[in-house]
Amino acid sequence: MGRIRLVVAAFMPVVVCIGSVIADAQTHPPDVRFVATPPEVVDAMLTAAKVTSADIVYDLGSGDGRIVIAAAKKYGARGVGIEINPQLVAESNASARAAGVSHLVQFIQGDLFMADFSAATVVTLYLGPSLNERIKPRLLRELRPGTRVVSHVYDMLGWTSDQRVDVGGRWVFVWTVPPKK
């Protein structure tokens, strides 16, 4: 019994240290408050983007992971969620395991403005007008031509959408990254 206490005591500082690293990983407050995308809008976003099993879907500001998980579950697509809130990342990973798609998806705790999303064939967003404007130059510069970008509710000024879908009063916008000049 004494050995067990010694072993547990030896690992306690590691657990405390890991917990503080996770807590410190979120370097600044999120730019937007998490609001879940309704299931019918998730479905419309993925349908409008014509997601297939060949796609890699990145959700920037992935919240609880529902878009990436739905893309994997319904279409067999691989996916990556980038979320600044470590609690939402943990929730997303648990949801992916429960849905049986954890082998297809990955959730990264990080800042979407610093993250590498260049491997995406589809990018989904539910950010807000000013954040869409901030991320738009990176989307156009770093994504390959033909990559589809889908936004729930918010348009991107100066970039004409290929498609607008009305989902019970909620707009879904779809753009295709044009060829590089």
C-alpha positions as CSV (number, residue, x, y, z in Angstrom):
1,M,0.0,0.0,0.0
2,G,2.9,2.3,0.8
3,R,4.3,1.8,-2.7
4,I,1.0,2.7,-4.4
5,R,0.9,6.1,-2.5
6,L,4.5,6.8,-3.4
7,V,3.7,6.1,-7.1
8,V,0.6,8.2,-7.1
9,A,2.4,11.0,-5.2
10,A,5.2,10.9,-7.8
11,F,2.8,11.6,-10.7
12,M,0.8,14.3,-9.0
13,P,3.1,17.2,-10.0
14,V,2.9,15.9,-13.7
15,V,-0.9,16.0,-13.6
16,V,-0.9,19.5,-12.0
17,C,1.7,20.7,-14.6
18,I,-0.3,19.3,-17.5
19,G,-3.5,21.0,-16.2
20,S,-1.8,24.3,-16.1
21,V,-0.4,23.9,-19.6
22,I,-3.9,23.2,-20.9
23,A,-5.3,26.2,-19.0
24,D,-2.5,28.5,-20.3
25,A,-2.9,27.3,-23.9
26,Q,-5.7,29.7,-24.6
27,T,-3.6,32.8,-24.9
28,H,-6.5,35.3,-25.3
29,P,-10.3,35.3,-25.1
30,P,-12.2,34.0,-28.1
31,D,-13.0,36.6,-30.7
32,V,-16.6,35.3,-30.9
33,R,-18.9,33.5,-28.4
34,F,-19.7,29.9,-29.3
35,V,-23.2,29.5,-30.8
36,A,-24.0,26.1,-32.1
37,T,-25.0,25.8,-35.7
38,P,-28.4,24.1,-35.9
39,P,-28.3,20.5,-37.4
40,E,-30.3,21.5,-40.5
41,V,-27.8,24.3,-41.3
42,V,-24.9,21.9,-40.8
43,D,-26.5,19.6,-43.3
44,A,-27.1,22.5,-45.7
45,M,-23.5,23.7,-45.4
46,L,-22.1,20.3,-46.2
47,T,-24.6,19.6,-49.0
48,A,-23.9,23.0,-50.6
49,A,-20.2,22.4,-50.4
50,K,-20.7,19.0,-52.1
51,V,-18.6,17.2,-49.5
52,T,-17.5,13.7,-50.4
53,S,-15.2,11.1,-48.8
54,A,-12.3,12.6,-50.8
55,D,-12.6,15.9,-48.9
56,I,-10.7,17.3,-45.9
57,V,-13.1,19.6,-44.1
58,Y,-11.6,22.3,-41.8
59,D,-13.9,24.1,-39.5
60,L,-12.4,27.4,-38.2
61,G,-13.8,28.1,-34.8
62,S,-15.2,24.5,-34.6
63,G,-17.0,24.9,-31.2
64,D,-18.4,21.5,-30.2
65,G,-17.2,19.9,-33.4
66,R,-20.5,19.1,-34.9
67,I,-19.7,20.2,-38.5
68,V,-16.5,18.1,-38.8
69,I,-18.2,15.2,-37.1
70,A,-21.2,15.4,-39.4
71,A,-18.9,15.5,-42.5
72,A,-17.1,12.4,-41.3
73,K,-20.2,10.5,-40.3
74,K,-22.4,11.3,-43.3
75,Y,-19.9,11.5,-46.1
76,G,-16.8,9.7,-44.8
77,A,-14.7,12.9,-45.1
78,R,-11.7,13.5,-43.0
79,G,-11.8,16.7,-40.9
80,V,-10.0,19.1,-38.7
81,G,-11.6,21.4,-36.2
82,I,-9.6,24.4,-34.9
83,E,-11.0,25.8,-31.7
84,I,-9.4,28.2,-29.2
85,N,-11.4,26.9,-26.2
86,P,-9.7,23.8,-24.7
87,Q,-13.0,22.7,-23.1
88,L,-14.8,22.7,-26.4
89,V,-11.9,20.7,-28.0
90,A,-12.2,18.1,-25.3
91,E,-16.0,18.0,-25.8
92,S,-15.4,17.6,-29.6
93,N,-13.1,14.7,-29.1
94,A,-15.6,13.0,-26.8
95,S,-18.3,13.5,-29.4
96,A,-16.2,12.2,-32.2
97,R,-15.5,9.0,-30.2
98,A,-19.2,8.6,-29.4
99,A,-20.1,9.0,-33.1
100,G,-17.4,6.5,-34.1
101,V,-15.5,8.9,-36.3
102,S,-12.4,9.7,-34.2
103,H,-10.3,7.9,-36.8
104,L,-11.4,10.5,-39.4
105,V,-11.3,13.7,-37.4
106,Q,-8.9,15.7,-35.3
107,F,-9.6,18.7,-33.1
108,I,-6.8,21.2,-32.5
109,Q,-6.7,23.8,-29.7
110,G,-5.5,26.9,-31.3
111,D,-6.1,30.3,-32.8
112,L,-7.7,30.1,-36.3
113,F,-5.7,33.2,-37.4
114,M,-2.4,31.4,-36.7
115,A,-3.4,27.8,-37.8
116,D,-2.3,26.1,-41.0
117,F,-5.5,25.1,-42.9
118,S,-3.8,24.9,-46.3
119,A,-4.6,21.1,-46.6
120,A,-8.4,21.8,-46.7
121,T,-10.6,21.1,-49.6
122,V,-13.6,22.6,-47.7
123,V,-13.5,25.3,-45.1
124,T,-16.5,26.0,-42.9
125,L,-17.1,29.2,-40.9
126,Y,-19.6,30.7,-38.5
127,L,-17.5,33.7,-37.3
128,G,-19.1,37.1,-37.9
129,P,-18.6,39.9,-40.5
130,S,-15.4,41.4,-39.1
131,L,-13.7,38.0,-38.6
132,N,-14.7,36.8,-42.0
133,E,-13.1,40.0,-43.4
134,R,-9.9,39.3,-41.4
135,I,-9.6,35.6,-42.5
136,K,-10.6,36.2,-46.1
137,P,-7.1,37.3,-47.3
138,R,-5.6,34.1,-45.8
139,L,-8.3,31.9,-47.4
140,L,-7.6,33.4,-50.8
141,R,-3.8,33.3,-50.4
142,E,-3.3,29.9,-48.7
143,L,-6.0,27.6,-50.0
144,R,-5.7,25.8,-53.3
145,P,-7.9,26.9,-56.2
146,G,-11.1,24.9,-56.2
147,T,-11.3,24.8,-52.4
148,R,-14.9,25.5,-51.2
149,V,-15.5,28.0,-48.4
150,V,-18.9,27.9,-46.6
151,S,-20.1,30.4,-44.1
152,H,-23.2,30.2,-41.9
153,V,-25.0,33.6,-41.8
154,Y,-22.2,35.9,-42.7
155,D,-21.1,37.0,-46.2
156,M,-17.7,38.2,-47.2
157,L,-17.7,41.7,-48.8
158,G,-16.0,41.9,-52.1
159,W,-16.0,38.2,-52.7
160,T,-19.2,37.2,-54.6
161,S,-20.6,33.9,-53.4
162,D,-21.2,31.1,-55.9
163,Q,-24.3,30.1,-54.1
164,R,-26.6,31.4,-51.3
165,V,-28.9,29.0,-49.6
166,D,-31.8,30.0,-47.4
167,V,-32.3,27.5,-44.5
168,G,-35.4,28.6,-42.7
169,G,-34.3,32.2,-42.6
170,R,-30.6,31.4,-42.0
171,W,-28.2,32.0,-44.9
172,V,-25.5,29.7,-46.0
173,F,-22.9,31.2,-48.4
174,V,-20.6,29.2,-50.6
175,W,-17.5,30.4,-52.5
176,T,-14.8,28.6,-54.5
177,V,-11.2,29.7,-54.3
178,P,-10.3,31.1,-57.7
179,P,-7.2,30.3,-59.7
180,K,-4.0,32.1,-58.5
181,K,-3.0,35.1,-60.7
